[in-house]
Amino acid sequence: MDKLTLNERNPKDNKRRMRMNGIIPGIIFGKKMESFAVSIDRAQLNKVLNQSGELYEIKTPSHSLQAKIDEVQREPVSGQILHFWDIPQLLVL
C-alpha cells in the first residue's frame, strides 16, 4: 500500500494561489467522520495517480487512515489537476 503525506489546510485558503505554487487542494470525507481539507504537492499526486494502487495510507498531523482517491477534478483544456476527493475505507487512528 502506497503512503501519502498530506497537509491539513484552512478550507478558506486561496485555492488559485495554491495551484499556482504547485499545491493541489483536496478534501477527505466519509461516513461517521467530519470532513477536513487537505493539500498535496502536484508532483507527488501525479506520481501516485500514475501508479496502479487504489488504496492508500494517508497521514496528516492529526489523522491516519486508509483511503482511496475517489475523484480528480481536471482543468478541461490543459488537463491539469484542480482538486481531489478522498473517501476513507477504514479509520486506523
Secondary structure, DSSP 8 states (H G I E B T S, - for coil): -EEEE-EE--TTS-HHHHHHTTEEEEEEEETTEEEEEEEEEHHHHHHHHTSS--EEEEE-SS-EEEEEEEEEEE-TTT--EEEEEEEEEEE--
